[in-house]
Amino acid sequence: MEPEQQPAPSSPSKLVIILLILIVSAGGYLAYAIYNESTKTASDTSTETTPVTSNPSTDTMVDSNTSEPANTSEMMKTDYTLADVAKNNTPALCWTIINGTVYNITSYIPNHPGGPAEISQICGRDGSELFAKPAQHASGGAKDILAQFEIGKLVQ
């Protein structure tokens, strides 16, 4: 009796090759779809007819085409009283005073490293004392960030 001969190992079967082609094709299609969606989204937002931005001093919407705020007299105001600041005393509209300068920090509240509750304590009031306490504020980075939100000066 002769021993049965086993076939020599062959190259990958046709099924494996077909599966690999399908996987590569699907990956290519997925990459194309993602790329196409991201470029479509970018072009959709660039074709808006009336883009708007937030005005940090009043948190009103401003037409980017004309740069005119809804209330021009409010925009021109750069001097604020303590009463003006006190009206903006919630996280939804948060103004504060730091060393005689008035800031609208509303949009920064969710980004504050110490958390929204920590920074919300200074809404509508003079926050100079609290701002001076953390060592992190002394480095200068916090002062640079704060400068972006300046809207005017405190007057008596």
C-alpha positions in Angstrom: 0.0 0.0 0.0 1.2 3.3 -1.0 0.8 6.3 1.4 -1.7 8.9 0.2 -0.2 11.9 -1.2 -1.3 15.2 0.2 -1.5 18.2 -2.2 1.3 20.7 -1.8 0.2 23.9 -0.1 -1.1 26.2 -2.7 -1.1 30.0 -3.0 -4.0 31.8 -1.2 -7.3 30.7 -2.4 -9.5 32.8 -4.7 -11.9 33.4 -1.8 -9.2 35.1 0.3 -8.1 37.3 -2.6 -11.7 38.3 -3.2 -12.2 39.2 0.4 -9.1 41.3 0.5 -10.2 43.2 -2.6 -13.6 43.9 -1.0 -12.1 45.1 2.3 -9.7 47.4 0.5 -12.5 48.7 -1.7 -14.8 49.3 1.2 -12.1 51.2 3.1 -11.4 53.4 0.1 -15.1 54.1 -0.3 -15.4 55.0 3.4 -12.4 57.3 3.2 -13.9 59.0 0.2 -17.3 59.4 1.8 -15.8 60.9 5.0 -13.6 63.3 2.9 -16.6 64.3 0.7 -18.8 64.9 3.7 -16.2 67.2 5.4 -15.6 69.2 2.2 -19.4 69.5 1.7 -19.9 70.7 5.2 -17.2 73.3 4.8 -18.6 74.6 1.5 -22.1 74.7 2.9 -21.1 76.9 5.8 -19.2 79.2 3.5 -22.3 79.9 1.4 -24.4 81.3 4.1 -26.0 84.5 3.0 -25.9 86.3 6.4 -23.1 85.0 8.7 -23.4 86.2 12.2 -20.9 86.5 15.1 -21.4 87.2 18.7 -20.4 90.7 20.0 -18.6 90.1 23.2 -19.6 93.5 24.8 -23.3 92.9 24.5 -23.7 89.2 23.5 -25.9 90.4 20.7 -25.7 89.0 17.2 -23.8 91.0 14.6 -24.2 90.8 10.8 -20.7 89.9 9.5 -21.5 91.5 6.1 -22.2 95.0 7.7 -20.5 94.6 11.1 -23.4 96.5 12.5 -24.8 95.4 15.9 -28.5 95.4 16.6 -28.0 98.4 19.0 -25.2 100.7 17.8 -25.3 102.9 20.8 -24.6 99.9 23.1 -21.6 99.0 21.0 -20.0 102.4 21.4 -20.1 102.2 25.1 -16.7 101.4 26.6 -17.3 102.8 30.1 -19.4 100.8 32.5 -20.7 101.3 36.0 -20.9 98.7 38.8 -24.7 98.7 38.2 -24.1 97.8 34.5 -21.9 94.9 35.4 -24.3 93.8 38.2 -27.1 93.3 35.6 -25.0 90.6 33.9 -24.7 88.2 36.8 -25.5 84.7 35.5 -23.5 82.2 33.6 -25.9 82.9 30.6 -24.6 86.5 30.6 -21.6 87.0 32.8 -19.7 90.3 33.1 -17.0 90.8 35.7 -14.5 93.5 36.8 -10.9 92.6 37.3 -8.6 95.5 38.5 -10.9 98.2 37.0 -11.5 96.6 33.6 -14.8 95.1 32.6 -14.9 91.7 30.9 -17.7 89.7 29.3 -16.6 86.1 30.2 -19.8 84.4 29.2 -18.3 82.3 26.4 -15.3 81.3 28.5 -17.3 79.8 31.4 -17.5 76.3 29.9 -13.8 76.3 29.2 -12.5 77.5 32.6 -10.0 74.9 33.9 -11.4 75.2 37.4 -14.9 74.5 36.1 -18.0 76.6 35.4 -19.0 76.8 39.1 -15.7 78.3 40.1 -15.6 81.1 37.5 -19.4 81.8 37.8 -18.8 83.2 41.3 -17.5 86.4 39.8 -20.5 87.1 37.4 -22.0 90.5 38.0 -19.4 91.7 40.5 -15.8 92.7 41.0 -13.8 89.5 40.7 -10.3 91.0 41.3 -9.8 89.4 44.7 -10.8 85.9 43.5 -8.8 86.3 40.3 -5.7 87.1 42.3 -5.9 84.0 44.5 -5.0 81.0 42.3 -1.3 80.6 41.6 -2.3 79.5 38.0 -3.5 83.1 37.3 -0.1 84.6 38.3 1.7 82.9 35.4 0.4 85.3 32.9 -1.5 82.8 30.8 -4.8 83.6 32.5 -4.2 87.3 32.0 -3.7 86.8 28.3 -6.9 84.8 28.0 -8.8 87.4 30.1 -7.6 90.2 27.8 -9.6 88.6 24.9 -12.8 89.3 26.8 -12.3 93.0 27.7 -15.2 95.2 26.8 -14.5 98.4 28.7 -13.4 100.2 31.8 -15.2 100.6 35.2 -16.2 104.2 36.0 -17.6 105.5 39.2 
